[in-house]
Amino acid sequence: GKWHQGVNCESFNDHCHHPLNHGFDYFYGMPFTLVNNCQENKPPDLDVALQAKLWLYSQMIALAVLTLSAGKVAGLVSIRWKIIGWFTLLGGLFFVSWYSSYGFVRYWNCILMRNHDVTEQPMRLERTASLMLKEAVSFIKRNRHRPFLLFVSFLHVHTPLFTTAKFLGKSHHGLYGDNVEEMDWMVGKILDSLDEGGLKNHTFVYFASDHGGHLEAQDGSAQLGGWNGIYKGGKGMGGWEGGIRVPGVFRWPGVLPAGTVIDEPTSLMDIYPTVVHLAGGILPQDRVIDGRNLVPLLQGRAQKSEHEFLFHYCGAYLHAARWHQKDSGAIWKAHYVTPVFHPPGAGACYGKGICPCFGEGVTHHDPPLLFDLSRDPSEAQPVRAETEPLFGTVVGKIGRAVEEHRRTLTPVPEQLSWHNAVWKPWLQPCCGTFPFCWCDKEGD
């Protein structure tokens, strides 16, 4: 499925970020992320504001060249043709330099790979879901006689919400609902393959999401990014519940009691230690592991989550921290940074497409905004020092936990710096000879 970590570091074939260089034995999917540009006739959503400026500058340069050329021909300006030629050349280089990045996103970003080979460039979205499902089922069949770990990262329910014809109009909730229906069908097919292979009672299944609904994703009045119910905020917000509360659904017949609902804080970081435990492995001892083994909680042998504190980041910036006060059952959350919603009171950043993590688009809180999620899960009313006797104690306890947490962090190179994020032609995976990158090995 969607890897979203990129491929190369220094050359077009070093594959330093590739799944096969990070513990996986087999990969089929999309090495980058899914964007509107991957579907024809959709408005682009990569740096839209920047692209508009670059188009404007390009048009101004072209207009200046035409004006100078017309003035030269009419004898109205005394400028050498050589200068006009150089101006034209530099303007052309400026246009090519940025348009090569943004004008061909569908060819550069929207590709499929099997292991180290590009198999489809650009992707044909109308068959991507069936290809992903076919690969997942095939993997299960190939490995049914030995232990395996299968990670399926759906392209659903991410914009542009491409949905095959038989699921269009199937739900009562528009295109987003149709896309959910198709994903649900795919999950069912994967579970069916486990059942048919006699693996149902021997397989631990965990279904989750990477973040809450993307509230800013809209098409007119249609909501394309999901809905977060009573929870405030959404995708890209490191603190608000709407951004970080996600489904957690488990299946393991005969081992996990059916129909159980566990109302305890857990984290996607718990997947790693849980899988290591189930595989009979040992966690690394040379670093702090933030996740916890979920098996005792899921089996009912433990009644409380091992997470006393959870720290919520927006990018590299800590926005909030939560304290699960086990003796009282209270769940306190302190917000140190919150995004500035646009328009004010809207609950999202509709003017920007997604909320920023730092800079002028956020508000810093000292003392932090404090909520008791056990009484106020929608984070509607912050607890105040004037009315809550425990305010100072709770804020102090969480603050000390944050400082202790920060002491465990090791500085690493910035992965999302401008230099790392900008498109580099020499790192581009290419099926063919660059820049003629296109192929369809899936259709062969």
Stockholm file with secondary structure:
# STOCKHOLM 1.0

chainA/1-444         GKWHQGVNCESFNDHCHHPLNHGFDYFYGMPFTLVNNCQENKPPDLDVALQAKLWLYSQMIALAVLTLSAGKVAGLVSIRWKIIGWFTLLGGLFFVSWYSSYGFVRYWNCILMRNHDVTEQPMRLERTASLMLKEAVSFIKRNRHRPFLLFVSFLHVHTPLFTTAKFLGKSHHGLYGDNVEEMDWMVGKILDSLDEGGLKNHTFVYFASDHGGHLEAQDGSAQLGGWNGIYKGGKGMGGWEGGIRVPGVFRWPGVLPAGTVIDEPTSLMDIYPTVVHLAGGILPQDRVIDGRNLVPLLQGRAQKSEHEFLFHYCGAYLHAARWHQKDSGAIWKAHYVTPVFHPPGAGACYGKGICPCFGEGVTHHDPPLLFDLSRDPSEAQPVRAETEPLFGTVVGKIGRAVEEHRRTLTPVPEQLSWHNAVWKPWLQPCCGTFPFCWCDKEGD
#=GR chainA/1-444 SS CBCCSCSCSSSTTCCTTSGGGTTCSCCEEBSSCCCGGGSTTSCCCSSHHHHHHHHHHHHHHHHHHHHHHHHHHHTSSCCCHHHHHHHHHHHHHHHHHHHHHHTTHHHHTSCEEETTEEEEESCCHHHHHHHHHHHHHHHHHHTTTSCCCCCCCCSTTSTTCCCCGGGTTCSSSHHHHHHHHHHHHHHHHHHHHHHHTTCGGGCCEEEECSSCCCTTCEETTEECSCCCTTCCCCTTCSSSHHHHCCCEEEECTTTSCTTCCCCSCCCGGGHHHHHHHHTTCCCCSSSCCCCCCCHHHHHTSCSSCSCSEEEEEETTEEEEEEEECTTTCCEEEEEEEEECCBSTTSSSBTTTSSCCSSGGGEEEEEEEEEEETTTCTTCCSCBCTTTCTTHHHHHHHHHHHHHHHHHTCCCCCCTTSHHHHSCCGGGCCCSEETTEECEESSCC
#=GC SS_cons         CBCCSCSCSSSTTCCTTSGGGTTCSCCEEBSSCCCGGGSTTSCCCSSHHHHHHHHHHHHHHHHHHHHHHHHHHHTSSCCCHHHHHHHHHHHHHHHHHHHHHHTTHHHHTSCEEETTEEEEESCCHHHHHHHHHHHHHHHHHHTTTSCCCCCCCCSTTSTTCCCCGGGTTCSSSHHHHHHHHHHHHHHHHHHHHHHHTTCGGGCCEEEECSSCCCTTCEETTEECSCCCTTCCCCTTCSSSHHHHCCCEEEECTTTSCTTCCCCSCCCGGGHHHHHHHHTTCCCCSSSCCCCCCCHHHHHTSCSSCSCSEEEEEETTEEEEEEEECTTTCCEEEEEEEEECCBSTTSSSBTTTSSCCSSGGGEEEEEEEEEEETTTCTTCCSCBCTTTCTTHHHHHHHHHHHHHHHHHTCCCCCCTTSHHHHSCCGGGCCCSEETTEECEESSCC
//
